[in-house]
Amino acid sequence: MVNEPAVPQPTKTPWAWLAACVALGAAAGVLAYSMLGRGAGPSGDRMPDIRLQTLSQQTGPSLSSCATATCLTVYVAPWCGYCRRGTPVILALRKLLADNGVSMRVIVGMDAMEAVRAYAAEFGPDTLLDPDGAFRVSGVPHFLVSDASGAITKRVPGLPPYDEPEGVAAYLGLPHAAAAR
């Protein structure tokens, strides 16, 4: 008997490769979708019709509407290092947007009430409190642009890549003209 080279046998798992490729493609799609933000489009994303308590112990307005044509909602959490790093630009962004006719609300949540209240104090008495996570976001910080009727036009999970409010506003597609000094 002569030693013959081993002939590779065909594998019987072409479906396993196909399934793996489909799963990887789906995962890449989800990642790209979340990184780019998403508009209201056909999905019909809307702000929820919930009212949260403010730091000044008032019931805030429904998140499903906005007093101006465009509204920015920023969700942060006390334990989030990126949120803490972004606090100064979020504060400056609120002033810039107010000067440009855009309402902005900050929600502090996902932690014990004591921690939520302490962090909310940095943003002011109208800051909305959500210790139990009634308003669901897929991570913090989270920026949501909506229209007056509550339709979400843009979602940005994470901190936008700018350290000045004008850059953040432009990144979010919001008016960003600085007020004359």
WOVENHU-V16825 format. One record per pair of residues at least 24 apart in sequence whose C-alpha atoms are under 8 Angstrom apart, sorted by sequence separation. I is the first residue (numbers start at 1). GAP is how many residues later the second one is. D is the distance in Angstrom with one decimal. If there is no record, write none. Layout:
i/gap/d
I/GAP/D
I/GAP/D
//
This chain:
i/gap/d
109/24/6.1
145/27/7.5
72/30/7.4
74/30/7.7
76/30/7.5
78/30/7.3
71/31/5.7
72/31/6.3
73/31/5.8
74/31/6.4
75/31/6.0
76/31/6.3
77/31/5.3
78/31/7.4
70/32/5.6
71/32/4.7
72/32/4.6
73/32/4.9
74/32/4.8
75/32/4.7
76/32/5.0
77/32/5.1
78/32/7.9
79/32/7.7
91/32/6.7
68/33/7.0
69/33/7.2
70/33/6.7
71/33/5.6
72/33/6.4
73/33/5.8
74/33/6.1
75/33/5.9
76/33/6.5
77/33/5.9
78/33/6.9
68/34/6.1
71/34/7.8
73/34/7.3
75/34/7.4
77/34/6.9
68/35/6.0
67/36/6.9
66/37/7.2
78/37/6.3
78/38/6.1
77/39/7.2
78/41/5.8
77/42/7.9
83/57/7.0
82/58/7.9
83/58/5.5
82/59/6.9
80/60/7.0
80/61/7.6
55/62/6.6
75/62/7.8
77/63/6.7
76/64/5.5
77/64/7.3
55/65/6.7
75/65/6.4
76/65/4.8
55/66/7.2
60/66/7.8
75/66/5.6
76/66/6.8
74/67/7.0
75/67/5.1
60/68/7.0
74/68/5.7
75/68/6.6
55/69/7.4
56/69/5.0
74/69/4.7
96/69/7.0
55/70/4.9
56/70/6.6
73/70/5.9
74/70/6.5
96/70/7.6
54/71/6.6
55/71/6.0
72/71/7.0
73/71/5.1
54/72/5.3
55/72/5.6
72/72/5.7
73/72/6.4
92/72/7.9
93/72/4.7
97/72/7.8
54/73/5.3
55/73/6.3
72/73/4.6
73/73/7.9
86/73/7.0
92/73/5.9
93/73/7.4
102/73/7.9
54/74/4.4
55/74/6.6
71/74/5.7
72/74/6.5
89/74/6.3
53/75/5.7
54/75/5.8
70/75/7.1
71/75/5.3
89/75/6.0
90/75/7.3
93/75/7.6
100/75/6.2
52/76/5.8
53/76/5.6
70/76/5.8
71/76/6.0
82/76/7.8
83/76/7.5
89/76/5.6
93/76/7.2
100/76/7.0
52/77/6.1
53/77/7.7
70/77/4.5
71/77/7.0
82/77/6.7
86/77/7.9
97/77/7.9
100/77/7.1
52/78/6.6
69/78/5.5
70/78/5.9
97/78/7.1
68/79/7.8
69/79/4.8
97/79/7.0
99/79/7.9
68/80/5.9
96/80/6.8
99/80/6.7
66/81/6.9
67/81/6.5
96/81/7.8
65/82/7.7
66/82/4.5
96/82/6.6
65/83/5.4
66/83/6.7
96/83/7.6
65/84/5.0
66/84/6.8
50/85/7.8
64/85/6.6
65/85/4.8
64/86/4.5
48/87/7.4
63/87/7.2
64/87/7.9
47/99/7.5
46/100/7.9
48/102/7.9
47/103/5.1
46/104/5.4
47/104/6.3
46/105/4.4
47/105/6.4
45/106/6.1
46/106/5.2
44/107/7.2
45/107/5.6
44/108/8.0
40/111/6.3
40/112/5.1
41/112/7.8
39/113/6.3
40/113/4.9
39/114/4.3
40/114/7.0
38/115/7.2
39/115/4.6
38/116/5.2
39/116/6.9
37/117/6.0
38/117/5.4
37/118/4.5
38/118/7.8
37/119/4.8
36/120/7.2
37/120/7.1
35/121/7.3
34/122/7.8
35/122/7.1
34/123/7.1
//
